[in-house]
Amino acid sequence: MESGFGSDFGGSGGGKLDPGLIMEQRMTDKCFRKCIGKPGGSLDNSEQKCIAMCMDRYMDAWNTVSRAYNSRLQRERANM
């Protein structure tokens, strides 16, 4: 049984985290908990719509945060 950050956050054991994999895992977990009331063999129409909208909102938020972070890094580098 594995434990540690590598198994939880998409690391390959080399100490590097994969941001894309982290986003995917968190988005999947968040949207599943929000949209799926009773897990079953298939998703009904409202669950499919909820999952799609949740993923879109999550990706939009992730992109907004990423752009703000990159902008801040560039400003800090320029001030060095």
C-alpha positions as CSV (number, residue, x, y, z in Angstrom):
1,M,0.0,0.0,0.0
2,E,1.5,3.3,-1.1
3,S,1.2,6.5,0.9
4,G,2.6,10.0,0.6
5,F,2.2,13.0,-1.7
6,G,3.3,11.1,-4.8
7,S,0.3,8.8,-4.8
8,D,-2.2,11.4,-3.8
9,F,-1.1,14.3,-6.0
10,G,0.1,12.8,-9.2
11,G,3.8,12.5,-8.4
12,S,5.8,9.8,-10.0
13,G,7.9,9.3,-7.0
14,G,10.6,11.7,-8.2
15,G,9.3,14.6,-6.1
16,K,7.7,16.4,-9.1
17,L,4.0,17.1,-9.1
18,D,2.0,17.1,-12.3
19,P,-0.3,20.1,-12.1
20,G,-2.6,18.7,-14.9
21,L,-3.1,15.5,-13.0
22,I,-3.7,17.3,-9.8
23,M,-6.4,19.4,-11.4
24,E,-8.0,16.4,-13.0
25,Q,-8.1,14.4,-9.7
26,R,-9.5,17.4,-7.7
27,M,-12.0,18.2,-10.4
28,T,-13.2,14.6,-10.6
29,D,-13.6,14.3,-6.9
30,K,-15.3,17.7,-6.4
31,C,-17.7,17.3,-9.3
32,F,-18.5,13.7,-8.4
33,R,-19.4,14.6,-4.8
34,K,-21.5,17.6,-6.0
35,C,-23.3,15.9,-8.9
36,I,-23.7,12.2,-8.2
37,G,-26.4,11.4,-5.6
38,K,-26.5,7.7,-5.9
39,P,-23.7,6.0,-7.8
40,G,-25.0,3.5,-10.3
41,G,-24.2,1.9,-13.6
42,S,-24.9,5.1,-15.7
43,L,-25.4,8.8,-15.3
44,D,-28.9,10.3,-15.8
45,N,-29.3,13.4,-17.9
46,S,-29.2,15.8,-15.0
47,E,-26.0,14.2,-13.6
48,Q,-24.4,14.5,-17.0
49,K,-25.3,18.2,-17.3
50,C,-24.1,18.8,-13.7
51,I,-20.8,17.1,-14.3
52,A,-20.2,19.1,-17.6
53,M,-21.0,22.4,-16.0
54,C,-19.0,21.6,-12.9
55,M,-15.9,20.7,-15.0
56,D,-16.3,23.9,-17.1
57,R,-16.5,26.1,-14.0
58,Y,-13.5,24.3,-12.4
59,M,-11.4,24.6,-15.5
60,D,-12.3,28.3,-15.8
61,A,-11.3,28.9,-12.2
62,W,-8.1,27.0,-12.6
63,N,-7.2,29.0,-15.7
64,T,-8.0,32.3,-13.9
65,V,-5.8,31.4,-11.0
66,S,-3.0,30.2,-13.3
67,R,-3.0,33.4,-15.3
68,A,-2.9,35.5,-12.1
69,Y,-0.1,33.4,-10.7
70,N,2.0,33.7,-13.9
71,S,1.4,37.4,-14.0
72,R,2.6,37.8,-10.5
73,L,5.7,35.7,-11.1
74,Q,6.5,37.9,-14.1
75,R,6.1,41.1,-12.1
76,E,8.3,39.8,-9.3
77,R,11.0,38.6,-11.8
78,A,11.0,42.1,-13.4
79,N,11.5,43.7,-10.0
80,M,14.6,41.6,-9.2
